[in-house]
Amino acid sequence: MRKYRSNASSTVRFEYGVELAAGLSSFPEMAAAAADIQTVNDALAAQHDKRRVLHVSVVRTRAALRFGEYSVERIIRLALRAAEMEDGGRRGRICASVFPKGSKPVLAPVGKRQVKPLRELVERLENSKASGIEAYRGAWLPKLKAALVSFEAAVAVHLAALSAHDEAFKLEVALREAHHDTVDRIMGQVRAAFPRDRVTQDVIFPALAEADAAMTVSEDGGAAEPLPPADA
């Protein structure tokens, strides 16, 4: 009797379960076991499909966040350039008030870490008392505020997608474990139904390539040496 690796992917487990259910169904005395593996196999497949859909959302929102970051950084650079022009072509009173350390502290962070320095930039512009800043503030505060709101929304949507995917994956992992436990239990049932009949025992369980097998159960019920693990 052969079993997949303990770190096998959901797809490997599902395909194994389809073949195992077919093998068990060939013997009337194993009908209950066939129903057991079919139930957990269907549940694993459904959860895997659900998680894959959620993964697409992660990828899409990640792309949206990347373009949101691009837009924000463009606005920041333009705002700095405008401040320099307002200061007479150099970094003077407005730049010192709004961009005290230049644009790097706002541009360097990536993803959600950029929200805080961008918010602080907006607050500095809102609260600045620099001489002659009113025209600059009137032109750039609305643009920077809009950029902040848009970017915060993109970050929130991406984090929500990540959270939903992670929760779905936790359930999928639990179903992987239940699948593994069900296979273990069915091995014992097959061994009891067909004692010392290695040929029948083996034909019920799917044949696996050596790299896909976690272990081969020996004739006396013990386990052979596990094969080297591979990526799930």
KOLMAR-244216 format. One record per residue (C-alpha): residue number from 1; residue in three letters; x, y negated, z. Coordinates in steps of 0.1 Angstrom, whole numbers, plus 2048, in hexadecimal, padded with zeros to 3 digits. Each point is the difference from the previous one (the first is absolute). Layout:
 kefi kolpa   u   v   w
  NUM   ALA   X   Y   Z
...
END
This chain:
 kefi kolpa   u   v   w
    1   MET 800 800 800
    2   ARG 80D 7DE 7F6
    3   LYS 7FA 7DE 80E
    4   TYR 809 7DC 7F5
    5   ARG 819 7EB 812
    6   SER 7F5 7F0 821
    7   ASN 808 7DE 7F0
    8   ALA 7ED 807 7DF
    9   SER 7EC 7E5 7F0
   10   SER 7DA 7FF 7FF
   11   THR 800 80A 7DB
   12   VAL 816 81F 807
   13   ARG 7E9 80B 81C
   14   PHE 7E0 7FA 7EC
   15   GLU 80D 814 7E2
   16   TYR 80B 81C 818
   17   GLY 7DE 7FF 810
   18   VAL 7EE 804 7DF
   19   GLU 814 81F 7F8
   20   LEU 7FD 80E 823
   21   ALA 7DA 7FC 7FF
   22   ALA 7FF 812 7DF
   23   GLY 816 81C 80E
   24   LEU 7EB 804 81F
   25   SER 7DF 800 7EC
   26   SER 80C 81F 7EE
   27   PHE 7FB 814 81F
   28   PRO 7DD 800 810
   29   GLU 80E 805 823
   30   MET 812 7DF 7FC
   31   ALA 7E2 7EB 7F7
   32   ALA 7FF 7ED 821
   33   ALA 825 7F8 7FD
   34   ALA 7FB 7F4 7DC
   35   ALA 7E5 7E8 80C
   36   ASP 817 7F3 81C
   37   ILE 81C 7F7 7E8
   38   GLN 7E8 7F2 7E7
   39   THR 7F1 7E8 81A
   40   VAL 821 7F2 80C
   41   ASN 80E 7FF 7DD
   42   ASP 7E2 7EB 7F4
   43   ALA 803 7E9 81E
   44   LEU 826 7FB 7F9
   45   ALA 7FA 7F9 7DB
   46   ALA 7E4 7E7 807
   47   GLN 816 7ED 81A
   48   HIS 81E 801 7E8
   49   ASP 7EB 7F1 7E4
   50   LYS 7F3 7E5 818
   51   ARG 823 7F8 80B
   52   ARG 80C 7FD 7DC
   53   VAL 7E5 7E7 7F9
   54   LEU 80B 7EC 81E
   55   HIS 824 802 7F5
   56   VAL 7F6 7EF 7DF
   57   SER 7F1 7E3 815
   58   VAL 822 7FE 812
   59   VAL 812 7FD 7DF
   60   ARG 7E8 7E6 7F2
   61   THR 800 7EA 81F
   62   ARG 826 803 802
   63   ALA 801 7F2 7DC
   64   ALA 7E8 7E4 80A
   65   LEU 816 7F8 81E
   66   ARG 81F 7FF 7EA
   67   PHE 7EF 7E7 7E8
   68   GLY 7F2 7ED 81E
   69   GLU 823 7FD 80E
   70   TYR 80D 7F4 7DE
   71   SER 7E5 7E4 7FF
   72   VAL 807 7F5 824
   73   GLU 825 7FE 7FA
   74   ARG 7FA 7EB 7E0
   75   ILE 7EB 7E8 814
   76   ILE 81A 7FD 81C
   77   ARG 81C 7F9 7E7
   78   LEU 7EB 7E6 7EE
   79   ALA 7F7 7F0 822
   80   LEU 824 7FE 80A
   81   ARG 809 7F0 7DE
   82   ALA 7E4 7E7 804
   83   ALA 80C 7F7 823
   84   GLU 823 7FA 7F3
   85   MET 7F2 7E9 7E5
   86   GLU 7EB 7EE 81A
   87   ASP 820 7FC 814
   88   GLY 811 7EF 7E2
   89   GLY 810 81E 7EF
   90   ARG 810 80D 820
   91   ARG 7F7 812 820
   92   GLY 7F6 7E4 817
   93   ARG 7E5 7F9 81A
   94   ILE 7E4 815 7F0
   95   CYS 816 81E 7F9
   96   ALA 80E 7FE 823
   97   SER 7DD 7FF 80F
   98   VAL 7F0 81B 7EA
   99   PHE 81E 815 7F5
  100   PRO 819 7FB 81D
  101   LYS 815 81E 7F5
  102   GLY 7F7 7FF 7DB
  103   SER 7E9 81A 7EF
  104   LYS 814 81F 809
  105   PRO 7EF 807 822
  106   VAL 7DE 801 7EE
  107   LEU 80C 812 7E0
  108   ALA 816 81A 80F
  109   PRO 7E6 815 813
  110   VAL 7EE 81A 7EC
  111   GLY 7DB 80A 800
  112   LYS 7EC 7FA 820
  113   ARG 81F 7F2 811
  114   GLN 7FD 7E2 7E9
  115   VAL 7DF 7F6 80F
  116   LYS 80E 7F1 820
  117   PRO 81A 7E9 7F1
  118   LEU 7E7 7F5 7E6
  119   ARG 7E7 7F8 81B
  120   GLU 81B 7ED 813
  121   LEU 808 7EC 7E0
  122   VAL 7DC 7F6 7FC
  123   GLU 7FE 7F6 825
  124   ARG 820 7EB 7FD
  125   LEU 7F1 7ED 7E2
  126   GLU 7DF 7FB 812
  127   ASN 811 7F2 81F
  128   SER 81D 7ED 7F1
  129   LYS 804 7DC 80B
  130   ALA 81B 7F9 7E6
  131   SER 7FF 7DD 7F1
  132   GLY 7EF 7FF 7DE
  133   ILE 7F4 824 801
  134   GLU 7DB 7F9 7FB
  135   ALA 800 801 7DA
  136   TYR 815 820 800
  137   ARG 7E9 810 81A
  138   GLY 7E1 7F7 7EC
  139   ALA 80E 811 7E1
  140   TRP 810 81F 80F
  141   LEU 7EE 809 81F
  142   PRO 7E1 80D 7ED
  143   LYS 816 814 7E9
  144   LEU 814 810 81C
  145   LYS 7E1 807 815
  146   ALA 7EF 811 7E2
  147   ALA 820 814 7FA
  148   LEU 800 80B 825
  149   VAL 7DC 80A 800
  150   SER 804 814 7DF
  151   PHE 81F 811 80C
  152   GLU 7F2 809 822
  153   ALA 7E2 810 7EF
  154   ALA 817 814 7E9
  155   VAL 814 80C 81E
  156   ALA 7E0 809 813
  157   VAL 7F2 814 7E3
  158   HIS 821 813 7FC
  159   LEU 803 808 825
  160   ALA 7DC 80C 800
  161   ALA 807 817 7E2
  162   LEU 81F 80E 812
  163   SER 7EC 806 820
  164   ALA 7E4 813 7ED
  165   HIS 81A 815 7EE
  166   ASP 813 808 81F
  167   GLU 7E0 80B 812
  168   ALA 7F6 816 7E3
  169   PHE 822 80F 7FE
  170   LYS 7FF 809 826
  171   LEU 7E0 813 7F9
  172   GLU 80F 811 7E2
  173   VAL 81E 80B 814
  174   ALA 7E8 80F 81A
  175   LEU 7EF 813 7E4
  176   ARG 821 80C 7F3
  177   GLU 807 80F 823
  178   ALA 7DD 80F 801
  179   HIS 807 810 7DE
  180   HIS 821 80E 80C
  181   ASP 7EF 80E 81F
  182   THR 7E4 810 7EC
  183   VAL 81A 811 7E9
  184   ASP 812 80E 81F
  185   ARG 7DF 80D 80E
  186   ILE 7F6 810 7DF
  187   MET 822 811 7FD
  188   GLY 7F8 812 821
  189   GLN 7DD 809 7F4
  190   VAL 80E 80F 7DF
  191   ARG 81A 813 814
  192   ALA 7E5 80E 816
  193   ALA 7E9 809 7E2
  194   PHE 81C 810 7EC
  195   PRO 819 80F 819
  196   ARG 820 80B 7F1
  197   ASP 7F3 7F9 7DD
  198   ARG 81B 7E7 7F5
  199   VAL 7F5 801 7DC
  200   THR 7DC 7F5 808
  201   GLN 80C 7E7 81A
  202   ASP 817 7F0 7E7
  203   VAL 7E8 7FF 7E2
  204   ILE 7E7 7EB 814
  205   PHE 819 7E4 807
  206   PRO 80D 7E9 7E4
  207   ALA 822 807 7F1
  208   LEU 817 7E2 807
  209   ALA 820 7F5 7F0
  210   GLU 81C 804 818
  211   ALA 804 7DB 805
  212   ASP 7DB 7FD 809
  213   ALA 7FE 81C 81A
  214   ALA 804 7F7 824
  215   MET 806 824 80A
  216   THR 7F9 823 7F6
  217   VAL 7EF 815 81B
  218   SER 811 822 803
  219   GLU 7EF 822 801
  220   ASP 801 802 826
  221   GLY 7EF 7DE 803
  222   GLY 81F 7ED 809
  223   ALA 80C 7E2 7ED
  224   ALA 81E 7FF 7E9
  225   GLU 818 7E3 801
  226   PRO 7F0 7DF 7F5
  227   LEU 80B 7F2 7DF
  228   PRO 810 7DE 7FF
  229   PRO 7E7 7E4 803
  230   ALA 7F8 7E9 7E3
  231   ASP 7EE 7DF 7FD
  232   ALA 7DB 802 807
END
